[in-house]
Amino acid sequence: MGAASSSINELPENEYLKKLSGREAISENDPFWNQLLSFSFNTPTNSAELKLLEEAAVSVCKSLVENNPRTGNLAALIKVFLSRTKELKISAECQNHLFIWQAHNALFIICCLLKVLISQMSEEELQLHFTCEDRTPGSYGVECEDLMEELLCCLIQLIVEIPLLDITYSISLEAVTTLVVFLSCQLFHKEILRESIAHKYLMHGPCLPYTSRLVKTLLYNFIRQERSPPPGTHVFQPEPDPDGGGLLYGIASGVATGLWTVFTLGGVGSKRTSQQEESSSLANQSLLLLLALANLTDAPDTPNPYRQAIMSFKNTQDSTVLPSPNPHAFQINFNSLYTTLCEQQNSDQATLLLYTLLHQNSNVRTYMLARTDMENLVLPILEILYHVEERNSHHVYMALIILLILTEDDGFNRSIHEVILKNITWYSERVLTEISLGSLLILVVIRTIQYNMTRTRDKYLHTNCLAALANMSAQFRSLHQYAAQRIISYTCRHLRRYVYVLDKLYFPHSHCSTLQHCFSTLSDNGEELLSLTCSHILRSYASSLFALLSKKHNKVLEQATGSLRSSLTSDDSPLPDYAQDLNVIEEVIRMMLEIINSCLTNSLHHNPNLVYALLYKRDLFEQFRTHPSFQDIMQNIDLVISFFSSRIEQAGSELSVERVLEIIKQGAVALPKDRLRKFPELKFKYVEEEQPEEFFIPYVWSLVYNSATGLYWNPQSIQLFTMDSG
């Protein structure tokens, strides 16, 4: 730091930093500050360099913590920064590079020191370092001053009031980063903080009136996706003094002969990676700060104002003048927000923002559901689910819950079958030259359920997948042949699996070779098992098993499970997977049968392909008509199978697919609707858990930890989550 260029390795021995952290008190008017803040520095571009910077800051902080209570130098540095921010807006308008440059450097040093202090001490100890006394002669008895609130308020003002220009990009980014650091105390606590610095200062006092402006600015930073300016365009480049001195700044200033390398991605002396070229540091950091603010717990005496602002903002095109009961309401351009959200769904944080807005802001939800280009939003969400193997579980959950929220709307469920897509290149199971958005959604959700059942075995995931399909089922329209086939084949897969599990439970030592062979030949999509073989097995076992179940279903299963336990060598041995899975398989079968039934009773005439696929597998479905858990829901399915099978048999043998579909279409008109038993409409609504912060706060901070620009924390210090969470 200072006039000479610095490298990360040299920082602990830098004379200016040693003086800052040393035993000598430095007045805020001392020329030293101009020297300290005129430094050249190569940009940290990777985690290794950021780690070195952290270690250097730790070394400086060690001395600072020891001496600062006597010297007050941290408070003096903060006062120097505060004094310079008062002129930042004018400096931006006047293109005063030098002034903005040094203000940024001051904030950067504060941020680095603050990050280390927060990670190493309690909030009470931290506040002591922000409290200073005026040590000038004759000032005895002057009341102590707490600078933390003033600094936080100054940072918020900087973010919302300084125009975003090439020369202000870096300091705007640093202000957002410093606020993230202020909130980072949560990282070092296992429990969720309900009272903290953030609650004390950001939800009360002079910071509170800026709530809506801060949220709005952070949203617009995300919407604009401004890249950091090209190298050199926003850097102060001093003109050398003819006498070989330097550029004098102010009265009795120090010499600023170094050239500052911008502390943002793509600054002088650093090369941008392709990923950096494609992303906006300010947009990403602003989004992370917004999510951290929105997920703060309510204060004991007041609800979280930042969440209130996110819940209530309206469209700039909304001309209604009804006063909002929320004091933090504001307006923003929904079209721009929607466009950016569609483009940015490859990141966890953008998906989390979309979830937050859909779930909490009714104005945004209504606007999005009214869009005529919903495919721009839905397709990126489906792609997240399709590549479930490559995504972390939290990202998949958020994408799935977004679909569940969307499918709560009947208009959405109808409109997605009217949007025709061509050549979905990322869907590799089958070439889809033309398919409706609704049919594609069904394919991807079923694929997600299947992946979960065979790999992660997460009940929460498959329950929400099935809920989304159930919400859509009454509005299924013109299902693609492959989508209809997958609905039926996936159900059949579980019907077969169910009989196999029952066989293993009741006859654990029988080793039914035919069943074992059949399930060993099952591929991931569940279509390879010969239905002829399976029908033979079902005829052999299903009748007796279902008759047994119909007597005392739960008791029989309990006895079978107990028998299996007693055959194990140890009392503590867990049940085999197939035994643990029985209830899950039964739930999935029940829900899939209800989804099929809902489609048949509400839109049979719109879905000949589903009837065709059902008839193709009718032998398997017929075996389950007597099952005690499925008897009621099987009535309609059995009726449809019988009705259409009879009409097809009357038409003769060796019919073409086209002819069978024609018979189905004609039969759909002739089938008396009153013969189908009416069931309650399938409707599921997403509801957050009672304490959502237990999930969302660790999730948000794992995103900050993994993807914040220019921030590194020692993983061994993190208490909030484990390193593999998410």
C-alpha positions in Angstrom: 0.0 0.0 0.0 1.1 3.5 -0.4 3.2 5.1 -3.2 5.0 1.9 -4.2 3.3 -0.9 -6.0 2.5 -3.8 -3.7 2.1 -7.5 -4.1 0.0 -9.7 -1.8 3.1 -11.4 -0.3 4.6 -8.0 0.7 1.5 -6.7 2.5 2.4 -7.8 6.1 5.7 -5.9 5.8 4.2 -2.9 4.0 5.4 0.2 6.0 2.0 2.0 5.7 0.0 -1.0 6.9 2.5 -1.5 9.7 2.0 2.1 10.8 -1.8 1.8 10.5 -1.8 -1.2 12.8 1.0 0.0 15.0 1.2 1.7 18.4 1.2 5.3 17.1 -2.2 7.1 16.9 -2.7 8.8 13.6 -4.9 11.8 13.3 -7.5 11.8 10.6 -5.9 14.9 9.1 -2.5 13.4 8.9 -0.9 13.4 5.3 -0.3 9.7 6.0 -3.7 8.8 4.7 -3.0 10.2 1.2 0.1 8.1 1.2 -1.7 5.0 2.4 -4.5 5.3 0.0 -2.3 5.8 -3.1 -1.4 2.2 -3.8 -0.9 0.0 -6.8 -2.1 -3.6 -6.5 -2.5 -6.6 -8.8 -6.1 -7.9 -8.8 -6.7 -11.2 -7.0 -8.1 -13.4 -9.8 -8.5 -16.8 -8.2 -9.1 -18.5 -4.8 -5.4 -19.0 -4.2 -4.7 -15.3 -4.4 -7.7 -14.4 -2.4 -6.5 -16.8 0.3 -3.1 -15.1 0.3 -4.9 -11.7 0.7 -6.9 -13.1 3.6 -3.7 -14.4 5.3 -2.0 -11.0 4.8 -5.1 -9.2 6.3 -5.0 -11.6 9.3 -1.4 -10.7 9.9 -2.2 -7.0 9.8 -5.3 -7.4 12.0 -3.4 -9.2 14.7 -1.4 -6.1 15.4 -4.4 -3.8 14.8 -6.5 -5.7 17.4 -3.7 -5.3 19.9 -3.1 -1.6 19.4 -6.3 -0.2 18.1 -8.0 0.2 21.5 -5.3 2.7 22.4 -4.6 4.3 19.0 -8.2 4.4 17.5 -6.6 4.1 14.0 -9.4 2.0 12.6 -11.9 4.7 13.6 -9.6 7.3 12.1 -9.5 5.4 8.8 -13.3 5.1 8.8 -13.6 8.9 9.4 -11.2 9.6 6.5 -13.5 7.4 4.3 -16.6 9.1 5.6 -15.3 12.5 4.9 -14.4 11.7 1.3 -17.8 10.1 0.5 -19.5 13.4 1.1 -18.1 14.6 -2.1 -18.4 11.4 -4.2 -21.5 12.4 -6.1 -19.9 15.7 -7.2 -16.6 13.9 -8.0 -18.5 11.5 -10.2 -20.2 14.3 -12.1 -16.9 16.1 -12.4 -15.0 13.0 -13.4 -12.7 13.4 -10.4 -10.8 10.1 -10.8 -8.3 10.8 -8.0 -10.9 11.4 -5.3 -13.0 8.3 -6.2 -9.8 6.3 -6.5 -8.6 7.1 -2.9 -12.1 6.7 -1.5 -12.3 3.2 -3.0 -8.9 2.3 -1.6 -10.0 3.4 1.9 -13.1 1.3 1.6 -11.2 -1.7 0.3 -8.8 -1.6 3.3 -11.8 -1.3 5.7 -13.6 -4.2 4.1 -10.5 -6.5 4.3 -9.9 -5.6 7.9 -13.6 -5.9 8.8 -13.9 -9.4 7.3 -11.1 -10.7 9.4 -12.3 -9.0 12.6 -15.8 -10.4 12.2 -14.5 -13.9 11.7 -12.3 -13.7 14.8 -14.3 -11.9 17.5 -17.7 -11.4 19.0 -19.9 -8.5 17.9 -19.5 -6.9 21.2 -15.7 -6.9 20.8 -16.1 -5.7 17.2 -18.1 -2.7 18.3 -15.4 -1.6 20.7 -13.0 -1.2 17.8 -15.6 1.0 16.1 -15.9 3.2 19.1 -13.5 6.1 19.4 -12.8 9.1 21.5 -11.5 12.4 20.4 -7.9 12.4 21.5 -7.0 15.9 20.6 -5.8 18.2 23.5 -8.5 19.7 25.6 -11.1 17.1 24.5 -11.3 15.3 27.8 -14.8 14.1 28.7 -16.1 14.1 25.1 -18.6 11.3 24.7 -17.6 8.3 22.7 -18.8 8.0 19.2 -20.0 4.8 17.6 -19.0 4.8 13.9 -20.6 1.5 12.8 -24.1 2.9 12.2 -22.6 5.9 10.4 -20.5 3.7 8.2 -23.4 1.4 7.3 -25.7 4.3 6.5 -22.9 5.8 4.4 -22.5 2.6 2.4 -26.2 2.4 1.7 -26.2 6.1 0.6 -23.3 5.4 -1.7 -25.1 2.5 -3.3 -28.4 4.3 -3.9 -27.1 7.8 -4.7 -23.9 7.5 -6.7 -24.6 7.1 -10.4 -23.2 4.0 -11.9 -20.4 5.1 -14.3 -17.2 3.6 -15.5 -15.3 5.6 -12.8 -17.7 4.6 -10.0 -18.2 1.0 -10.8 -15.5 -0.2 -8.5 -16.5 1.8 -5.5 -20.1 0.8 -6.0 -19.1 -2.9 -6.1 -16.9 -2.4 -3.0 -19.8 -0.8 -1.1 -22.0 -3.8 -1.8 -19.2 -6.2 -0.9 -18.6 -4.4 2.4 -22.3 -4.7 3.3 -22.1 -8.4 2.6 -19.1 -8.6 4.9 -21.1 -6.8 7.6 -23.8 -9.5 7.4 -21.2 -12.3 7.3 -21.2 -12.8 11.1 -23.9 -15.4 10.5 -21.3 -17.6 8.8 -19.5 -18.1 12.2 -22.5 -19.3 14.1 -24.2 -22.7 13.9 -27.5 -21.3 15.1 -29.6 -18.8 13.1 -29.0 -15.3 14.5 -32.1 -13.5 15.6 -30.3 -10.5 17.0 -27.1 -9.1 15.4 -25.4 -6.0 14.1 -27.6 -6.2 11.1 -30.8 -6.2 13.1 -29.6 -3.4 15.3 -28.6 -1.0 12.6 -30.2 -2.0 9.3 -33.8 -2.4 10.7 -33.8 0.8 12.8 -32.5 4.3 12.9 -31.1 6.3 9.9 -30.6 3.2 7.7 -34.3 2.2 7.8 -35.6 5.0 5.5 -33.3 3.8 2.7 -34.8 0.3 2.7 -36.9 0.6 -0.5 -34.3 2.5 -2.4 -31.6 0.0 -1.5 -33.7 -3.0 -2.6 -34.7 -1.2 -5.8 -31.1 -0.3 -6.6 -29.9 -3.9 -5.9 -32.6 -5.2 -8.2 -31.7 -2.8 -10.9 -28.0 -3.7 -10.6 -29.1 -7.3 -11.2 -31.4 -6.3 -14.1 -28.7 -4.2 -15.8 -26.0 -6.9 -15.6 -23.4 -4.2 -16.1 -19.9 -5.6 -16.9 -16.9 -4.0 -15.3 -15.6 -1.4 -17.6 -12.7 -2.2 -20.0 -9.2 -2.1 -18.4 -8.0 1.4 -17.8 -11.2 3.3 -18.5 -12.0 4.0 -14.9 -8.6 4.2 -13.3 -6.9 7.4 -12.2 -3.7 7.8 -14.2 -1.6 10.6 -12.6 0.4 13.1 -14.7 4.0 13.2 -13.4 5.2 16.4 -12.0 7.8 18.1 -14.3 10.3 18.2 -11.4 10.1 14.5 -11.0 8.1 14.7 -7.8 4.5 13.4 -8.0 1.0 14.5 -8.2 0.2 16.7 -5.2 -3.2 16.1 -3.7 -4.6 18.7 -1.3 -2.6 20.7 1.2 0.5 18.9 2.7 -0.5 15.8 0.8 1.6 12.7 0.4 3.0 11.6 -3.0 0.8 9.4 -5.2 3.2 8.1 -7.8 1.7 4.6 -8.1 -0.9 3.5 -10.5 -3.9 1.8 -8.9 -4.9 -1.5 -10.5 -8.6 -1.7 -10.2 -9.8 -4.1 -7.5 -12.5 -5.5 -9.7 -12.4 -8.3 -12.2 -10.8 -7.2 -15.4 -8.7 -4.4 -14.0 -5.3 -3.3 -15.3 -2.7 -6.0 -15.1 -5.2 -8.9 -15.1 -6.8 -10.8 -17.9 -10.5 -11.7 -17.9 -11.5 -15.3 -18.0 -14.3 -16.3 -20.3 -16.6 -16.7 -17.3 -15.7 -13.2 -16.1 -16.5 -11.8 -19.5 -20.0 -13.4 -19.4 -20.9 -12.3 -15.8 -21.3 -9.0 -14.0 -19.5 -8.8 -10.7 -21.8 -6.0 -9.5 -25.0 -7.8 -10.6 -23.9 -11.0 -8.8 -22.8 -9.3 -5.6 -25.9 -7.1 -5.5 -28.1 -10.2 -5.9 -26.3 -12.0 -3.1 -26.6 -9.0 -0.8 -30.3 -8.7 -1.6 -30.9 -12.4 -0.8 -28.9 -12.0 2.5 -31.0 -9.0 3.5 -34.3 -10.6 2.5 -33.6 -13.7 4.6 -32.6 -11.9 7.8 -34.9 -13.0 10.6 -37.5 -10.6 11.9 -36.2 -8.4 14.7 -37.9 -8.9 18.1 -39.8 -5.7 17.7 -40.2 -5.3 13.9 -40.6 -7.5 10.8 -37.7 -7.6 8.3 -38.2 -4.4 6.2 -36.2 -5.7 3.3 -38.5 -8.7 3.0 -41.5 -6.4 3.2 -40.1 -4.3 0.3 -39.5 -7.4 -1.8 -43.1 -8.6 -1.0 -44.8 -5.4 -2.1 -43.1 -3.7 -5.0 -45.2 -3.1 -8.1 -44.7 -2.7 -11.8 -43.9 0.8 -13.2 -46.7 0.2 -15.7 -49.2 -0.3 -12.8 -51.3 2.9 -12.9 -53.4 2.1 -9.8 -53.0 4.7 -7.2 -54.1 2.7 -4.2 -51.8 3.5 -1.3 -49.8 0.6 -0.1 -50.0 -0.3 3.6 -46.3 -1.2 3.3 -44.0 1.9 3.9 -41.3 0.3 1.9 -43.2 -0.3 -1.3 -41.8 1.0 -4.7 -42.1 0.4 -8.4 -39.8 -1.3 -10.8 -39.9 -2.3 -14.5 -41.4 -5.9 -14.5 -40.6 -6.5 -18.2 -36.9 -5.9 -17.6 -36.9 -8.0 -14.4 -38.7 -10.9 -16.2 -36.2 -10.8 -19.1 -33.2 -10.9 -16.8 -34.6 -13.7 -14.7 -35.2 -15.8 -17.8 -31.6 -15.2 -18.9 -29.9 -15.9 -15.6 -31.4 -19.1 -14.3 -28.1 -21.0 -14.7 -27.2 -19.6 -11.3 -28.5 -20.7 -7.9 -29.0 -17.2 -6.7 -31.1 -16.1 -9.7 -33.3 -19.2 -9.3 -33.7 -18.4 -5.6 -34.7 -14.8 -6.4 -37.3 -16.1 -8.8 -38.7 -18.4 -6.2 -38.7 -15.6 -3.6 -40.6 -13.3 -5.9 -43.1 -15.9 -7.1 -43.8 -17.0 -3.6 -43.9 -13.7 -1.7 -44.8 -11.0 -4.2 -48.3 -11.4 -5.6 -47.8 -8.6 -8.1 -44.8 -10.3 -9.7 -46.6 -13.7 -9.7 -49.7 -12.3 -11.4 -47.6 -10.5 -14.0 -45.5 -13.6 -14.9 -48.6 -15.9 -15.2 -50.1 -13.4 -17.6 -47.1 -13.4 -19.9 -47.6 -15.0 -23.4 -43.9 -16.1 -23.5 -43.8 -18.3 -20.4 -41.6 -20.7 -22.3 -38.7 -18.3 -21.9 -39.0 -18.8 -18.1 -40.1 -22.4 -17.9 -37.5 -23.9 -20.3 -34.5 -22.8 -18.2 -36.2 -24.3 -15.1 -36.8 -27.6 -17.0 -33.2 -27.6 -18.1 -32.0 -27.3 -14.4 -34.2 -30.4 -13.6 -33.1 -32.3 -16.6 -29.4 -31.9 -15.6 -30.2 -32.9 -12.1 -27.0 -34.9 -11.8 -24.9 -31.7 -12.3 -26.8 -29.5 -10.0 -26.7 -29.2 -6.2 -29.8 -30.4 -4.4 -30.9 -26.9 -3.3 -30.9 -25.6 -6.8 -33.0 -28.6 -7.9 -35.5 -28.0 -5.0 -35.9 -24.3 -5.9 -36.5 -25.1 -9.6 -39.1 -27.8 -8.7 -40.9 -25.5 -6.2 -41.1 -22.8 -8.9 -42.9 -25.3 -11.1 -45.2 -26.3 -8.3 -46.1 -22.7 -7.7 -46.7 -22.1 -11.4 -48.9 -25.2 -11.7 -51.2 -23.9 -9.0 -52.7 -21.7 -11.7 -55.2 -23.3 -14.1 -54.4 -20.7 -16.8 -50.8 -21.7 -16.8 -51.7 -25.4 -17.0 -53.9 -24.8 -20.0 -51.5 -22.4 -21.8 -48.4 -24.6 -21.7 -50.1 -27.1 -23.9 -50.7 -24.4 -26.5 -47.0 -23.5 -26.8 -45.3 -25.7 -29.4 -41.5 -26.1 -29.3 -39.2 -27.4 -31.9 -35.9 -29.3 -31.6 -35.1 -29.3 -27.9 -31.4 -30.0 -28.3 -30.7 -30.6 -24.6 -33.2 -33.4 -24.3 -31.2 -36.4 -25.3 -33.4 -39.4 -24.5 -35.3 -39.0 -27.7 -35.3 -36.6 -30.6 -38.1 -34.2 -30.0 -38.7 -32.3 -33.3 -42.0 -30.9 -32.1 -43.6 -31.0 -28.7 -45.8 -28.8 -26.5 -44.3 -27.1 -23.5 -46.7 -29.0 -21.3 -45.7 -32.4 -22.6 -42.0 -31.5 -22.2 -42.7 -30.4 -18.6 -44.3 -33.8 -17.9 -41.3 -35.7 -19.4 -38.7 -33.7 -17.4 -40.7 -34.0 -14.1 -41.1 -37.8 -14.5 -37.4 -38.1 -15.3 -36.6 -36.2 -12.1 -38.9 -38.5 -10.0 -37.2 -41.5 -11.5 -33.7 -40.2 -10.9 -34.7 -39.4 -7.3 -36.2 -42.8 -6.7 -33.2 -44.7 -8.0 -30.4 -42.4 -6.7 -31.1 -39.8 -4.0 -34.3 -41.3 -2.6 -35.5 -38.0 -1.3 -39.2 -38.2 -0.3 -39.5 -34.4 -0.3 -38.4 -34.2 -4.0 -40.7 -36.9 -5.4 -43.7 -35.6 -3.4 -43.3 -32.1 -5.0 -42.8 -33.6 -8.4 -46.0 -35.6 -8.2 -47.8 -32.6 -6.8 -46.9 -30.5 -9.9 -48.1 -33.3 -12.2 -51.3 -33.7 -10.2 -52.0 -29.9 -10.5 -51.6 -30.1 -14.3 -53.5 -33.4 -14.8 -57.0 -32.0 -15.3 -55.7 -29.7 -18.0 -53.6 -32.2 -19.9 -54.2 -31.5 -23.6 -53.0 -33.2 -26.8 -50.3 -35.0 -24.9 -47.3 -36.0 -27.1 -47.1 -39.7 -27.8 -43.9 -40.0 -25.8 -45.2 -38.0 -22.8 -48.3 -40.3 -22.7 -46.1 -43.4 -23.0 -43.8 -42.2 -20.1 -46.8 -41.5 -17.8 -48.1 -45.1 -18.3 -44.7 -46.8 -18.4 -43.5 -45.0 -15.2 -46.7 -46.2 -13.4 -46.1 -49.7 -14.7 -42.6 -49.7 -13.5 -43.8 -49.1 -9.9 -46.6 -51.6 -10.2 -44.0 -54.3 -11.1 -41.6 -53.1 -8.5 -44.4 -53.2 -5.9 -45.2 -56.9 -6.6 -41.4 -57.7 -6.5 -41.1 -56.0 -3.0 -44.2 -57.8 -1.7 -42.7 -61.1 -2.9 -39.5 -60.4 -1.1 -41.3 -59.3 2.1 -43.6 -62.3 2.3 -41.2 -64.9 1.0 -37.7 -63.5 1.9 -35.9 -66.8 1.2 -37.8 -67.7 -2.0 -35.3 -65.9 -4.3 -37.9 -65.7 -7.1 -35.5 -66.1 -10.0 -38.0 -64.8 -12.6 -38.7 -61.6 -10.7 -35.0 -61.1 -10.0 -34.2 -61.5 -13.7 -37.0 -59.2 -14.8 -35.8 -56.3 -12.5 -32.2 -56.8 -13.4 -33.2 -56.1 -17.0 -34.9 -52.8 -16.2 -33.3 -49.8 -17.8 -33.5 -46.3 -16.3 -36.6 -45.5 -18.3 -38.4 -48.6 -17.2 -39.5 -49.8 -20.6 -37.3 -52.8 -21.2 -39.1 -55.3 -19.0 -41.2 -57.7 -21.1 -44.8 -57.1 -20.2 -45.6 -60.7 -21.1 -43.2 -62.0 -18.5 -44.5 -59.6 -15.9 -48.1 -60.5 -16.6 -47.3 -64.1 -16.0 -45.6 -63.3 -12.7 -48.5 -61.1 -11.6 -51.0 -63.9 -12.4 -48.9 -66.2 -10.2 -48.5 -63.9 -7.2 -50.8 -60.9 -7.4 -54.1 -62.5 -6.7 -53.0 -64.3 -3.5 -51.0 -61.4 -2.3 -53.7 -58.9 -2.8 -56.3 -61.2 -1.2 -54.0 -61.4 1.8 -53.6 -57.6 1.9 -57.3 -56.9 1.5 -57.9 -58.6 4.9 -55.6 -56.7 7.2 -53.4 -54.6 5.0 -51.3 -52.8 7.6 -51.1 -55.7 10.0 -50.0 -58.1 7.3 -47.2 -55.7 6.2 -46.1 -55.2 9.8 -45.9 -59.0 10.3 -44.0 -59.5 7.1 -41.5 -56.7 8.1 -41.1 -58.2 11.6 -40.5 -61.6 10.1 -37.8 -60.2 7.9 -36.2 -58.4 10.8 -36.0 -61.6 12.8 -34.2 -63.3 9.9 -31.4 -60.8 10.1 -28.3 -61.6 12.1 -28.3 -58.5 14.2 -31.2 -56.7 15.9 -29.6 -53.4 14.8 -29.4 -54.4 11.1 -31.4 -52.0 8.9 -34.2 -53.4 6.7 -33.3 -53.9 3.1 -34.0 -51.0 0.7 -36.9 -52.8 -0.8 -38.6 -53.2 2.6 -38.1 -49.5 3.4 -39.4 -48.5 0.0 -42.7 -50.3 0.1 -44.7 -47.4 1.5 -43.0 -44.9 -0.8 -43.7 -47.1 -3.9 -47.4 -47.4 -2.8 -47.7 -43.6 -2.4 -46.1 -43.1 -5.9 -48.5 -45.7 -7.5 -51.5 -44.1 -5.8 -50.6 -40.6 -7.0 -49.8 -41.7 -10.6 -53.1 -43.6 -10.8 -54.9 -40.4 -9.5 -53.1 -38.3 -12.1 -54.2 -40.8 -14.9 -57.7 -40.9 -13.5 -57.9 -37.0 -13.3 -56.9 -36.8 -17.0 -59.4 -39.4 -18.1 -62.3 -37.9 -16.2 -61.6 -34.3 -17.2 -60.0 -34.4 -20.7 -60.2 -37.9 -22.1 -61.3 -36.6 -25.5 -58.2 -34.4 -25.7 -55.7 -37.2 -25.0 -56.0 -40.2 -27.4 -52.3 -41.0 -27.0 -52.8 -41.5 -23.2 -55.7 -43.9 -23.8 -53.6 -45.8 -26.4 -50.6 -46.1 -24.0 -53.0 -47.3 -21.3 -54.5 -50.0 -23.5 -51.1 -51.2 -24.5 -50.3 -51.9 -20.9 -53.8 -53.0 -19.9 -52.8 -56.5 -18.7 -50.7 -55.0 -15.9 -53.4 -52.5 -14.8 -56.1 -55.2 -14.7 -54.1 -57.1 -12.1 -54.4 -54.2 -9.6 -58.2 -53.8 -9.7 -58.5 -55.8 -6.5 -55.7 -54.2 -4.6 -57.2 -52.7 -1.4 -55.2 -49.4 -1.6 -56.1 -48.8 -5.3 -59.6 -50.3 -5.8 -61.4 -47.0 -5.7 -59.1 -45.2 -8.1 -58.9 -48.2 -10.4 -62.7 -48.2 -11.1 -62.5 -45.4 -13.8 -59.3 -46.7 -15.3 -60.8 -50.2 -15.5 -63.9 -48.8 -17.1 -61.9 -46.9 -19.7 -59.8 -50.0 -20.5 -62.9 -52.2 -20.9 -64.8 -49.7 -23.0 -62.1 -49.0 -25.5 -60.8 -52.6 -25.6 -64.3 -53.7 -26.6 -64.5 -51.2 -29.4 -61.1 -52.1 -30.7 -61.9 -55.8 -30.6 -65.1 -55.1 -32.6 -63.1 -53.3 -35.3 -61.1 -56.5 -36.1 -57.5 -57.6 -35.7 -54.2 -56.3 -37.1 -55.2 -52.7 -36.8 -52.7 -50.0 -37.6 -51.7 -47.4 -34.9 -53.5 -44.8 -36.9 -56.7 -46.8 -37.0 -56.6 -47.6 -33.3 -56.2 -43.9 -32.5 -59.1 -43.1 -34.8 -61.3 -45.6 -32.9 -60.2 -44.1 -29.6 -61.1 -40.6 -30.7 -64.5 -41.8 -31.8 -65.0 -43.7 -28.6 -64.1 -40.7 -26.5 -67.2 -38.9 -27.9 -69.4 -41.9 -27.3 -68.3 -42.8 -23.8 -71.0 -41.6 -21.3 -69.3 -39.2 -18.9 -71.7 -40.0 -16.1 -70.3 -43.5 -16.0 -67.0 -42.2 -14.7 -66.9 -41.7 -11.0 -66.1 -38.1 -9.9 -63.2 -37.6 -7.5 -62.2 -34.4 -5.7 -60.0 -32.2 -8.0 -56.3 -32.8 -7.5 -54.9 -29.5 -6.2 -51.7 -29.0 -4.2 -50.4 -25.7 -2.9 -46.8 -25.0 -1.9 -46.5 -24.0 1.7 -43.2 -23.0 3.4 -42.1 -24.9 6.5 -42.8 -23.3 9.8 -39.2 -22.1 10.2 -38.1 -21.5 6.6 -35.0 -19.6 7.8 -33.5 -22.9 9.0 -33.2 -23.9 5.3 -32.8 -20.6 3.5 -30.3 -18.7 5.6 -27.6 -21.5 5.4 -28.5 -21.8 1.7 -28.0 -18.1 1.0 -24.7 -18.0 2.8 -23.4 -21.1 1.1 -24.1 -19.2 -2.2 -22.2 -16.1 -0.8 -19.3 -18.3 0.3 -19.1 -20.1 -3.1 -19.8 -17.3 -5.6 -19.3 -13.9 -4.1 -16.8 -11.8 -6.1 -13.4 -11.2 -4.4 -14.3 -12.7 -1.0 -12.6 -15.6 0.7 -13.3 -17.1 4.1 -11.2 -19.8 5.8 -13.4 -22.9 5.4 -12.3 -24.2 8.8 -13.9 -21.1 10.4 -17.4 -21.7 8.9 -19.9 -22.9 11.4 -23.3 -22.3 9.6 -23.0 -25.2 7.1 -20.7 -28.0 6.1 -18.6 -27.6 3.1 -20.6 -30.1 1.1 -24.0 -28.5 1.9 -26.1 -27.8 -1.1 
